[in-house]
Amino acid sequence: MTQLDSNFIPPLRTVFDDIRGHLPTSSVTTRTVVANIILATARSGQQTYDDLKAAGQQALKSAPTMWR
């Protein structure tokens, strides 16, 4: 697992903000699932914006629908 440095936090935040813009603020569980998937993807070494966004979008598709 790759260690993330503090310089990588802003790009992670950008990807997460892009993905969570499609969710209501009350979707805490779904947001948490998506954030964890994005972080896991980054730690696995896939750290491009496109890789992270694709992982977040996939997580959003598979997240529980009752919160969307």
PDB file with SEQRES, HELIX, SHEET and CRYST1 records, atoms N, CA, C and O in Angstrom:
SEQRES   1 A   68  MET THR GLN LEU ASP SER ASN PHE ILE PRO PRO LEU ARG          
SEQRES   2 A   68  THR VAL PHE ASP ASP ILE ARG GLY HIS LEU PRO THR SER          
SEQRES   3 A   68  SER VAL THR THR ARG THR VAL VAL ALA ASN ILE ILE LEU          
SEQRES   4 A   68  ALA THR ALA ARG SER GLY GLN GLN THR TYR ASP ASP LEU          
SEQRES   5 A   68  LYS ALA ALA GLY GLN GLN ALA LEU LYS SER ALA PRO THR          
SEQRES   6 A   68  MET TRP ARG                                                  
HELIX    1 AA1 SER A    6  PHE A    8  5                                   3    
HELIX    2 AA2 ILE A    9  ARG A   20  1                                  12    
HELIX    3 AA3 VAL A   28  ARG A   43  1                                  16    
HELIX    4 AA4 TYR A   49  SER A   62  1                                  14    
HELIX    5 AA5 THR A   65  TRP A   67  5                                   3    
CRYST1    1.000    1.000    1.000  90.00  90.00  90.00 P 1           1          
ATOM      1  N   MET A   1       0.852  -1.174   0.000  1.00  0.00           N  
ATOM      2  CA  MET A   1       0.000   0.000   0.000  1.00  0.00           C  
ATOM      3  C   MET A   1       0.899   1.239   0.000  1.00  0.00           C  
ATOM      4  O   MET A   1       1.854   1.320   0.773  1.00  0.00           O  
ATOM      5  N   THR A   2       0.592   2.188  -0.858  1.00  0.00           N  
ATOM      6  CA  THR A   2       1.368   3.407  -1.002  1.00  0.00           C  
ATOM      7  C   THR A   2       0.969   4.424   0.065  1.00  0.00           C  
ATOM      8  O   THR A   2      -0.214   4.627   0.338  1.00  0.00           O  
ATOM      9  N   GLN A   3       1.975   5.056   0.661  1.00  0.00           N  
ATOM     10  CA  GLN A   3       1.736   6.123   1.633  1.00  0.00           C  
ATOM     11  C   GLN A   3       1.449   7.409   0.863  1.00  0.00           C  
ATOM     12  O   GLN A   3       2.161   7.724  -0.090  1.00  0.00           O  
ATOM     13  N   LEU A   4       0.442   8.140   1.251  1.00  0.00           N  
ATOM     14  CA  LEU A   4       0.097   9.397   0.590  1.00  0.00           C  
ATOM     15  C   LEU A   4       0.739  10.562   1.329  1.00  0.00           C  
ATOM     16  O   LEU A   4       0.691  10.629   2.557  1.00  0.00           O  
ATOM     17  N   ASP A   5       1.338  11.477   0.580  1.00  0.00           N  
ATOM     18  CA  ASP A   5       1.922  12.643   1.238  1.00  0.00           C  
ATOM     19  C   ASP A   5       0.923  13.802   1.240  1.00  0.00           C  
ATOM     20  O   ASP A   5      -0.097  13.758   0.551  1.00  0.00           O  
ATOM     21  N   SER A   6       1.225  14.816   2.008  1.00  0.00           N  
ATOM     22  CA  SER A   6       0.283  15.928   2.194  1.00  0.00           C  
ATOM     23  C   SER A   6       0.047  16.721   0.911  1.00  0.00           C  
ATOM     24  O   SER A   6      -0.974  17.399   0.794  1.00  0.00           O  
ATOM     25  N   ASN A   7       0.960  16.652  -0.045  1.00  0.00           N  
ATOM     26  CA  ASN A   7       0.757  17.348  -1.324  1.00  0.00           C  
ATOM     27  C   ASN A   7      -0.345  16.711  -2.154  1.00  0.00           C  
ATOM     28  O   ASN A   7      -0.873  17.329  -3.079  1.00  0.00           O  
ATOM     29  N   PHE A   8      -0.688  15.484  -1.822  1.00  0.00           N  
ATOM     30  CA  PHE A   8      -1.705  14.776  -2.590  1.00  0.00           C  
ATOM     31  C   PHE A   8      -3.117  15.039  -2.071  1.00  0.00           C  
ATOM     32  O   PHE A   8      -4.085  14.665  -2.733  1.00  0.00           O  
ATOM     33  N   ILE A   9      -3.259  15.662  -0.924  1.00  0.00           N  
ATOM     34  CA  ILE A   9      -4.579  15.917  -0.336  1.00  0.00           C  
ATOM     35  C   ILE A   9      -5.441  16.835  -1.209  1.00  0.00           C  
ATOM     36  O   ILE A   9      -6.610  16.514  -1.423  1.00  0.00           O  
ATOM     37  N   PRO A  10      -4.932  17.951  -1.721  1.00  0.00           N  
ATOM     38  CA  PRO A  10      -5.789  18.801  -2.566  1.00  0.00           C  
ATOM     39  C   PRO A  10      -6.360  18.090  -3.799  1.00  0.00           C  
ATOM     40  O   PRO A  10      -7.546  18.257  -4.082  1.00  0.00           O  
ATOM     41  N   PRO A  11      -5.567  17.300  -4.551  1.00  0.00           N  
ATOM     42  CA  PRO A  11      -6.176  16.580  -5.673  1.00  0.00           C  
ATOM     43  C   PRO A  11      -7.229  15.566  -5.223  1.00  0.00           C  
ATOM     44  O   PRO A  11      -8.245  15.391  -5.896  1.00  0.00           O  
ATOM     45  N   LEU A  12      -6.997  14.903  -4.099  1.00  0.00           N  
ATOM     46  CA  LEU A  12      -8.006  13.978  -3.577  1.00  0.00           C  
ATOM     47  C   LEU A  12      -9.295  14.719  -3.250  1.00  0.00           C  
ATOM     48  O   LEU A  12     -10.391  14.248  -3.554  1.00  0.00           O  
ATOM     49  N   ARG A  13      -9.152  15.866  -2.635  1.00  0.00           N  
ATOM     50  CA  ARG A  13     -10.317  16.663  -2.279  1.00  0.00           C  
ATOM     51  C   ARG A  13     -11.083  17.112  -3.529  1.00  0.00           C  
ATOM     52  O   ARG A  13     -12.314  17.126  -3.532  1.00  0.00           O  
ATOM     53  N   THR A  14     -10.358  17.474  -4.582  1.00  0.00           N  
ATOM     54  CA  THR A  14     -10.994  17.889  -5.828  1.00  0.00           C  
ATOM     55  C   THR A  14     -11.828  16.760  -6.412  1.00  0.00           C  
ATOM     56  O   THR A  14     -12.971  16.972  -6.816  1.00  0.00           O  
ATOM     57  N   VAL A  15     -11.259  15.564  -6.456  1.00  0.00           N  
ATOM     58  CA  VAL A  15     -11.997  14.417  -6.987  1.00  0.00           C  
ATOM     59  C   VAL A  15     -13.230  14.153  -6.129  1.00  0.00           C  
ATOM     60  O   VAL A  15     -14.327  13.969  -6.655  1.00  0.00           O  
ATOM     61  N   PHE A  16     -13.053  14.133  -4.821  1.00  0.00           N  
ATOM     62  CA  PHE A  16     -14.179  13.862  -3.934  1.00  0.00           C  
ATOM     63  C   PHE A  16     -15.259  14.926  -4.088  1.00  0.00           C  
ATOM     64  O   PHE A  16     -16.444  14.594  -4.117  1.00  0.00           O  
ATOM     65  N   ASP A  17     -14.878  16.185  -4.188  1.00  0.00           N  
ATOM     66  CA  ASP A  17     -15.860  17.257  -4.367  1.00  0.00           C  
ATOM     67  C   ASP A  17     -16.621  17.094  -5.681  1.00  0.00           C  
ATOM     68  O   ASP A  17     -17.826  17.339  -5.737  1.00  0.00           O  
ATOM     69  N   ASP A  18     -15.918  16.681  -6.735  1.00  0.00           N  
ATOM     70  CA  ASP A  18     -16.585  16.455  -8.016  1.00  0.00           C  
ATOM     71  C   ASP A  18     -17.614  15.333  -7.919  1.00  0.00           C  
ATOM     72  O   ASP A  18     -18.706  15.438  -8.478  1.00  0.00           O  
ATOM     73  N   ILE A  19     -17.271  14.271  -7.218  1.00  0.00           N  
ATOM     74  CA  ILE A  19     -18.173  13.124  -7.086  1.00  0.00           C  
ATOM     75  C   ILE A  19     -19.320  13.434  -6.138  1.00  0.00           C  
ATOM     76  O   ILE A  19     -20.475  13.143  -6.450  1.00  0.00           O  
ATOM     77  N   ARG A  20     -19.023  14.016  -4.995  1.00  0.00           N  
ATOM     78  CA  ARG A  20     -20.084  14.233  -3.998  1.00  0.00           C  
ATOM     79  C   ARG A  20     -21.058  15.327  -4.415  1.00  0.00           C  
ATOM     80  O   ARG A  20     -22.119  15.468  -3.807  1.00  0.00           O  
ATOM     81  N   GLY A  21     -20.724  16.091  -5.420  1.00  0.00           N  
ATOM     82  CA  GLY A  21     -21.646  17.090  -5.931  1.00  0.00           C  
ATOM     83  C   GLY A  21     -22.933  16.478  -6.458  1.00  0.00           C  
ATOM     84  O   GLY A  21     -23.937  17.168  -6.631  1.00  0.00           O  
ATOM     85  N   HIS A  22     -22.892  15.178  -6.710  1.00  0.00           N  
ATOM     86  CA  HIS A  22     -24.067  14.470  -7.210  1.00  0.00           C  
ATOM     87  C   HIS A  22     -24.917  13.873  -6.090  1.00  0.00           C  
ATOM     88  O   HIS A  22     -25.897  13.175  -6.349  1.00  0.00           O  
ATOM     89  N   LEU A  23     -24.534  14.152  -4.843  1.00  0.00           N  
ATOM     90  CA  LEU A  23     -25.229  13.578  -3.697  1.00  0.00           C  
ATOM     91  C   LEU A  23     -25.810  14.663  -2.809  1.00  0.00           C  
ATOM     92  O   LEU A  23     -25.220  15.734  -2.670  1.00  0.00           O  
ATOM     93  N   PRO A  24     -26.957  14.396  -2.210  1.00  0.00           N  
ATOM     94  CA  PRO A  24     -27.469  15.339  -1.212  1.00  0.00           C  
ATOM     95  C   PRO A  24     -26.579  15.325   0.028  1.00  0.00           C  
ATOM     96  O   PRO A  24     -25.927  14.320   0.311  1.00  0.00           O  
ATOM     97  N   THR A  25     -26.549  16.420   0.758  1.00  0.00           N  
ATOM     98  CA  THR A  25     -25.697  16.513   1.935  1.00  0.00           C  
ATOM     99  C   THR A  25     -26.087  15.514   3.020  1.00  0.00           C  
ATOM    100  O   THR A  25     -25.281  15.213   3.900  1.00  0.00           O  
ATOM    101  N   SER A  26     -27.293  15.008   2.966  1.00  0.00           N  
ATOM    102  CA  SER A  26     -27.744  14.050   3.978  1.00  0.00           C  
ATOM    103  C   SER A  26     -27.247  12.627   3.701  1.00  0.00           C  
ATOM    104  O   SER A  26     -27.506  11.726   4.498  1.00  0.00           O  
ATOM    105  N   SER A  27     -26.558  12.414   2.616  1.00  0.00           N  
ATOM    106  CA  SER A  27     -26.086  11.079   2.236  1.00  0.00           C  
ATOM    107  C   SER A  27     -24.735  10.750   2.864  1.00  0.00           C  
ATOM    108  O   SER A  27     -23.771  10.464   2.154  1.00  0.00           O  
ATOM    109  N   VAL A  28     -24.665  10.788   4.163  1.00  0.00           N  
ATOM    110  CA  VAL A  28     -23.406  10.611   4.870  1.00  0.00           C  
ATOM    111  C   VAL A  28     -22.810   9.222   4.613  1.00  0.00           C  
ATOM    112  O   VAL A  28     -21.611   9.105   4.364  1.00  0.00           O  
ATOM    113  N   THR A  29     -23.618   8.192   4.671  1.00  0.00           N  
ATOM    114  CA  THR A  29     -23.112   6.840   4.470  1.00  0.00           C  
ATOM    115  C   THR A  29     -22.552   6.666   3.069  1.00  0.00           C  
ATOM    116  O   THR A  29     -21.468   6.108   2.901  1.00  0.00           O  
ATOM    117  N   THR A  30     -23.264   7.129   2.078  1.00  0.00           N  
ATOM    118  CA  THR A  30     -22.803   7.012   0.695  1.00  0.00           C  
ATOM    119  C   THR A  30     -21.533   7.819   0.486  1.00  0.00           C  
ATOM    120  O   THR A  30     -20.603   7.353  -0.173  1.00  0.00           O  
ATOM    121  N   ARG A  31     -21.484   9.017   1.037  1.00  0.00           N  
ATOM    122  CA  ARG A  31     -20.285   9.844   0.925  1.00  0.00           C  
ATOM    123  C   ARG A  31     -19.081   9.152   1.564  1.00  0.00           C  
ATOM    124  O   ARG A  31     -17.971   9.214   1.036  1.00  0.00           O  
ATOM    125  N   THR A  32     -19.303   8.503   2.685  1.00  0.00           N  
ATOM    126  CA  THR A  32     -18.229   7.800   3.369  1.00  0.00           C  
ATOM    127  C   THR A  32     -17.723   6.626   2.531  1.00  0.00           C  
ATOM    128  O   THR A  32     -16.516   6.409   2.424  1.00  0.00           O  
ATOM    129  N   VAL A  33     -18.635   5.884   1.947  1.00  0.00           N  
ATOM    130  CA  VAL A  33     -18.254   4.757   1.088  1.00  0.00           C  
ATOM    131  C   VAL A  33     -17.429   5.258  -0.091  1.00  0.00           C  
ATOM    132  O   VAL A  33     -16.381   4.692  -0.401  1.00  0.00           O  
ATOM    133  N   VAL A  34     -17.893   6.311  -0.746  1.00  0.00           N  
ATOM    134  CA  VAL A  34     -17.187   6.860  -1.904  1.00  0.00           C  
ATOM    135  C   VAL A  34     -15.806   7.369  -1.502  1.00  0.00           C  
ATOM    136  O   VAL A  34     -14.825   7.098  -2.195  1.00  0.00           O  
ATOM    137  N   ALA A  35     -15.716   8.092  -0.409  1.00  0.00           N  
ATOM    138  CA  ALA A  35     -14.428   8.614   0.052  1.00  0.00           C  
ATOM    139  C   ALA A  35     -13.450   7.483   0.354  1.00  0.00           C  
ATOM    140  O   ALA A  35     -12.271   7.577   0.013  1.00  0.00           O  
ATOM    141  N   ASN A  36     -13.927   6.420   0.988  1.00  0.00           N  
ATOM    142  CA  ASN A  36     -13.050   5.295   1.308  1.00  0.00           C  
ATOM    143  C   ASN A  36     -12.541   4.601   0.051  1.00  0.00           C  
ATOM    144  O   ASN A  36     -11.383   4.187  -0.001  1.00  0.00           O  
ATOM    145  N   ILE A  37     -13.388   4.472  -0.952  1.00  0.00           N  
ATOM    146  CA  ILE A  37     -12.971   3.851  -2.210  1.00  0.00           C  
ATOM    147  C   ILE A  37     -11.932   4.722  -2.908  1.00  0.00           C  
ATOM    148  O   ILE A  37     -10.941   4.210  -3.428  1.00  0.00           O  
ATOM    149  N   ILE A  38     -12.153   6.031  -2.923  1.00  0.00           N  
ATOM    150  CA  ILE A  38     -11.188   6.944  -3.547  1.00  0.00           C  
ATOM    151  C   ILE A  38      -9.839   6.854  -2.830  1.00  0.00           C  
ATOM    152  O   ILE A  38      -8.798   6.792  -3.485  1.00  0.00           O  
ATOM    153  N   LEU A  39      -9.845   6.845  -1.512  1.00  0.00           N  
ATOM    154  CA  LEU A  39      -8.597   6.725  -0.750  1.00  0.00           C  
ATOM    155  C   LEU A  39      -7.905   5.388  -1.001  1.00  0.00           C  
ATOM    156  O   LEU A  39      -6.687   5.340  -1.171  1.00  0.00           O  
ATOM    157  N   ALA A  40      -8.675   4.312  -1.025  1.00  0.00           N  
ATOM    158  CA  ALA A  40      -8.088   2.992  -1.270  1.00  0.00           C  
ATOM    159  C   ALA A  40      -7.464   2.935  -2.664  1.00  0.00           C  
ATOM    160  O   ALA A  40      -6.405   2.337  -2.850  1.00  0.00           O  
ATOM    161  N   THR A  41      -8.111   3.547  -3.623  1.00  0.00           N  
ATOM    162  CA  THR A  41      -7.574   3.583  -4.986  1.00  0.00           C  
ATOM    163  C   THR A  41      -6.265   4.352  -5.016  1.00  0.00           C  
ATOM    164  O   THR A  41      -5.299   3.913  -5.640  1.00  0.00           O  
ATOM    165  N   ALA A  42      -6.229   5.491  -4.347  1.00  0.00           N  
ATOM    166  CA  ALA A  42      -5.004   6.292  -4.304  1.00  0.00           C  
ATOM    167  C   ALA A  42      -3.874   5.533  -3.615  1.00  0.00           C  
ATOM    168  O   ALA A  42      -2.731   5.562  -4.071  1.00  0.00           O  
ATOM    169  N   ARG A  43      -4.192   4.865  -2.533  1.00  0.00           N  
ATOM    170  CA  ARG A  43      -3.162   4.114  -1.797  1.00  0.00           C  
ATOM    171  C   ARG A  43      -2.649   2.916  -2.585  1.00  0.00           C  
ATOM    172  O   ARG A  43      -1.534   2.447  -2.355  1.00  0.00           O  
ATOM    173  N   SER A  44      -3.466   2.419  -3.518  1.00  0.00           N  
ATOM    174  CA  SER A  44      -3.031   1.274  -4.324  1.00  0.00           C  
ATOM    175  C   SER A  44      -2.086   1.699  -5.441  1.00  0.00           C  
ATOM    176  O   SER A  44      -1.544   0.857  -6.157  1.00  0.00           O  
ATOM    177  N   GLY A  45      -1.891   3.009  -5.589  1.00  0.00           N  
ATOM    178  CA  GLY A  45      -0.959   3.507  -6.589  1.00  0.00           C  
ATOM    179  C   GLY A  45      -1.615   4.171  -7.783  1.00  0.00           C  
ATOM    180  O   GLY A  45      -0.936   4.808  -8.588  1.00  0.00           O  
ATOM    181  N   GLN A  46      -2.924   4.033  -7.909  1.00  0.00           N  
ATOM    182  CA  GLN A  46      -3.651   4.688  -8.996  1.00  0.00           C  
ATOM    183  C   GLN A  46      -3.987   6.096  -8.532  1.00  0.00           C  
ATOM    184  O   GLN A  46      -4.969   6.299  -7.817  1.00  0.00           O  
ATOM    185  N   GLN A  47      -3.175   7.071  -8.935  1.00  0.00           N  
ATOM    186  CA  GLN A  47      -3.308   8.394  -8.360  1.00  0.00           C  
ATOM    187  C   GLN A  47      -3.593   9.494  -9.368  1.00  0.00           C  
ATOM    188  O   GLN A  47      -3.498  10.674  -9.029  1.00  0.00           O  
ATOM    189  N   THR A  48      -3.935   9.142 -10.588  1.00  0.00           N  
ATOM    190  CA  THR A  48      -4.294  10.194 -11.531  1.00  0.00           C  
ATOM    191  C   THR A  48      -5.726  10.629 -11.254  1.00  0.00           C  
ATOM    192  O   THR A  48      -6.521   9.889 -10.674  1.00  0.00           O  
ATOM    193  N   TYR A  49      -6.032  11.838 -11.679  1.00  0.00           N  
ATOM    194  CA  TYR A  49      -7.391  12.357 -11.495  1.00  0.00           C  
ATOM    195  C   TYR A  49      -8.405  11.411 -12.133  1.00  0.00           C  
ATOM    196  O   TYR A  49      -9.431  11.091 -11.534  1.00  0.00           O  
ATOM    197  N   ASP A  50      -8.108  10.969 -13.353  1.00  0.00           N  
ATOM    198  CA  ASP A  50      -9.044  10.091 -14.067  1.00  0.00           C  
ATOM    199  C   ASP A  50      -9.249   8.762 -13.351  1.00  0.00           C  
ATOM    200  O   ASP A  50     -10.374   8.268 -13.275  1.00  0.00           O  
ATOM    201  N   ASP A  51      -8.171   8.176 -12.824  1.00  0.00           N  
ATOM    202  CA  ASP A  51      -8.291   6.916 -12.075  1.00  0.00           C  
ATOM    203  C   ASP A  51      -9.156   7.096 -10.832  1.00  0.00           C  
ATOM    204  O   ASP A  51     -10.041   6.289 -10.548  1.00  0.00           O  
ATOM    205  N   LEU A  52      -8.883   8.162 -10.105  1.00  0.00           N  
ATOM    206  CA  LEU A  52      -9.625   8.406  -8.862  1.00  0.00           C  
ATOM    207  C   LEU A  52     -11.084   8.741  -9.132  1.00  0.00           C  
ATOM    208  O   LEU A  52     -11.973   8.291  -8.410  1.00  0.00           O  
ATOM    209  N   LYS A  53     -11.327   9.523 -10.162  1.00  0.00           N  
ATOM    210  CA  LYS A  53     -12.709   9.877 -10.494  1.00  0.00           C  
ATOM    211  C   LYS A  53     -13.484   8.643 -10.950  1.00  0.00           C  
ATOM    212  O   LYS A  53     -14.643   8.468 -10.575  1.00  0.00           O  
ATOM    213  N   ALA A  54     -12.854   7.790 -11.755  1.00  0.00           N  
ATOM    214  CA  ALA A  54     -13.511   6.564 -12.200  1.00  0.00           C  
ATOM    215  C   ALA A  54     -13.844   5.665 -11.011  1.00  0.00           C  
ATOM    216  O   ALA A  54     -14.922   5.073 -10.963  1.00  0.00           O  
ATOM    217  N   ALA A  55     -12.928   5.561 -10.058  1.00  0.00           N  
ATOM    218  CA  ALA A  55     -13.178   4.752  -8.867  1.00  0.00           C  
ATOM    219  C   ALA A  55     -14.324   5.336  -8.042  1.00  0.00           C  
ATOM    220  O   ALA A  55     -15.167   4.601  -7.528  1.00  0.00           O  
ATOM    221  N   GLY A  56     -14.348   6.658  -7.920  1.00  0.00           N  
ATOM    222  CA  GLY A  56     -15.428   7.307  -7.185  1.00  0.00           C  
ATOM    223  C   GLY A  56     -16.774   7.136  -7.861  1.00  0.00           C  
ATOM    224  O   GLY A  56     -17.784   6.913  -7.192  1.00  0.00           O  
ATOM    225  N   GLN A  57     -16.796   7.238  -9.171  1.00  0.00           N  
ATOM    226  CA  GLN A  57     -18.043   7.050  -9.908  1.00  0.00           C  
ATOM    227  C   GLN A  57     -18.535   5.610  -9.792  1.00  0.00           C  
ATOM    228  O   GLN A  57     -19.733   5.365  -9.646  1.00  0.00           O  
ATOM    229  N   GLN A  58     -17.605   4.663  -9.857  1.00  0.00           N  
ATOM    230  CA  GLN A  58     -17.989   3.258  -9.695  1.00  0.00           C  
ATOM    231  C   GLN A  58     -18.527   3.010  -8.294  1.00  0.00           C  
ATOM    232  O   GLN A  58     -19.512   2.291  -8.124  1.00  0.00           O  
ATOM    233  N   ALA A  59     -17.887   3.599  -7.294  1.00  0.00           N  
ATOM    234  CA  ALA A  59     -18.357   3.453  -5.915  1.00  0.00           C  
ATOM    235  C   ALA A  59     -19.743   4.054  -5.755  1.00  0.00           C  
ATOM    236  O   ALA A  59     -20.581   3.515  -5.031  1.00  0.00           O  
ATOM    237  N   LEU A  60     -19.982   5.159  -6.422  1.00  0.00           N  
ATOM    238  CA  LEU A  60     -21.286   5.809  -6.362  1.00  0.00           C  
ATOM    239  C   LEU A  60     -22.367   4.926  -6.971  1.00  0.00           C  
ATOM    240  O   LEU A  60     -23.486   4.872  -6.463  1.00  0.00           O  
ATOM    241  N   LYS A  61     -22.040   4.243  -8.043  1.00  0.00           N  
ATOM    242  CA  LYS A  61     -23.002   3.337  -8.686  1.00  0.00           C  
ATOM    243  C   LYS A  61     -23.341   2.145  -7.801  1.00  0.00           C  
ATOM    244  O   LYS A  61     -24.468   1.651  -7.824  1.00  0.00           O  
ATOM    245  N   SER A  62     -22.374   1.687  -7.027  1.00  0.00           N  
ATOM    246  CA  SER A  62     -22.601   0.500  -6.207  1.00  0.00           C  
ATOM    247  C   SER A  62     -22.992   0.821  -4.763  1.00  0.00           C  
ATOM    248  O   SER A  62     -23.241  -0.090  -3.973  1.00  0.00           O  
ATOM    249  N   ALA A  63     -23.046   2.093  -4.417  1.00  0.00           N  
ATOM    250  CA  ALA A  63     -23.424   2.493  -3.061  1.00  0.00           C  
ATOM    251  C   ALA A  63     -24.906   2.210  -2.830  1.00  0.00           C  
ATOM    252  O   ALA A  63     -25.683   2.134  -3.782  1.00  0.00           O  
ATOM    253  N   PRO A  64     -25.291   2.057  -1.578  1.00  0.00           N  
ATOM    254  CA  PRO A  64     -26.712   1.802  -1.264  1.00  0.00           C  
ATOM    255  C   PRO A  64     -27.597   2.903  -1.845  1.00  0.00           C  
ATOM    256  O   PRO A  64     -27.329   4.089  -1.649  1.00  0.00           O  
ATOM    257  N   THR A  65     -28.641   2.510  -2.553  1.00  0.00           N  
ATOM    258  CA  THR A  65     -29.492   3.480  -3.239  1.00  0.00           C  
ATOM    259  C   THR A  65     -30.489   4.171  -2.317  1.00  0.00           C  
ATOM    260  O   THR A  65     -31.033   5.216  -2.677  1.00  0.00           O  
ATOM    261  N   MET A  66     -30.734   3.624  -1.165  1.00  0.00           N  
ATOM    262  CA  MET A  66     -31.727   4.261  -0.297  1.00  0.00           C  
ATOM    263  C   MET A  66     -31.263   5.619   0.221  1.00  0.00           C  
ATOM    264  O   MET A  66     -32.074   6.400   0.718  1.00  0.00           O  
ATOM    265  N   TRP A  67     -29.960   5.910   0.110  1.00  0.00           N  
ATOM    266  CA  TRP A  67     -29.447   7.198   0.571  1.00  0.00           C  
ATOM    267  C   TRP A  67     -29.236   8.180  -0.555  1.00  0.00           C  
ATOM    268  O   TRP A  67     -28.859   9.325  -0.307  1.00  0.00           O  
ATOM    269  N   ARG A  68     -29.468   7.764  -1.792  1.00  0.00           N  
ATOM    270  CA  ARG A  68     -29.277   8.671  -2.928  1.00  0.00           C  
ATOM    271  C   ARG A  68     -30.552   9.343  -3.293  1.00  0.00           C  
ATOM    272  O   ARG A  68     -30.582  10.143  -4.228  1.00  0.00           O  
TER     273      ARG A  68                                                      
END                                                                             
